[in-house]
Amino acid sequence: MAGGIVHAVDPHTPDSMQQLMPSAGAGGSLPPLDPDPSQAFLRNLERFGVRDCVIYHRAPSVEVAARWRGERVRLLYIDGLHTYDAVRDDYNAWKPFLADEHVVLFDDYLWEAVGRAVDDLRPQAASRFFYVRGGHAIFSTTRLATCIIGLP
Ligand SMILES: C[S@@+](CC[C@H](N)C(=O)[O-])C[C@H]1O[C@@H](n2cnc3c(N)ncnc32)[C@H](O)[C@@H]1O
């Protein structure tokens, strides 16, 4: 994020959500897989009036990082594949581009593989402070007065 611009990175393939909805489309109670989730994503940006401040990269996170020539990242929010390797690779891919002062949020820290990856990344993190709030793990270079949706 820089100057109010958010870079959203997601391949939005029909099966990129499959890890979270393993029975989708298999006759279960979940809805069938969306053949093109990017359309719903773009509609939501319009709906909430934020289309102009979001640059959309429709590709896997590590690929976008590998060709990143943009500004340094002050807020990195990791909420991609929830496997150990993917969380580790997402963080390591973006770590060189973190601004001197930054915050990294990991969604679903309470998910076993995510938590394990974050715990293993902590010793090599480019930031000094660590918090867990509302299911998020947070690496930060500065002390934060954190409070997420009313949670302590
Ligand atoms: C738990 S969902 C979160 C989506 C969004 N952050 C939200 O809260 O609505 C996980 C997302 O990770 C995306 N994803 C899967 N593989 C990815 C990758 N290699 N790089 C970036 N995003 C990925 C999926 O397409 C899916 O949209």
The ligand as a Gaussian input file, in Angstrom:
#p B3LYP/6-31G(d) Opt

LIG

0 1
 C       -9.366000     -17.355000       2.108000
 S       -9.573000     -16.680000       0.491000
 C       -9.415000     -14.990000       0.911000
 C       -9.869000     -14.056000      -0.126000
 C       -9.926000     -12.598000       0.349000
 N       -8.709000     -12.210000       1.034000
 C      -11.120000     -12.408000       1.214000
 O      -10.992000     -12.244000       2.438000
 O      -12.215000     -12.419000       0.676000
 C       -8.055000     -17.163000      -0.211000
 C       -7.769000     -16.539000      -1.570000
 O       -6.449000     -16.903000      -1.927000
 C       -6.413000     -16.987000      -3.318000
 N       -5.199000     -17.683000      -3.714000
 C       -5.001000     -18.988000      -3.930000
 N       -3.749000     -19.214000      -4.320000
 C       -3.115000     -18.016000      -4.324000
 C       -1.796000     -17.582000      -4.654000
 N       -0.860000     -18.447000      -5.019000
 N       -1.517000     -16.261000      -4.570000
 C       -2.458000     -15.380000      -4.201000
 N       -3.726000     -15.723000      -3.871000
 C       -4.037000     -17.025000      -3.935000
 C       -7.719000     -17.673000      -3.664000
 O       -8.082000     -17.464000      -5.027000
 C       -8.674000     -17.013000      -2.689000
 O       -9.323000     -15.909000      -3.267000

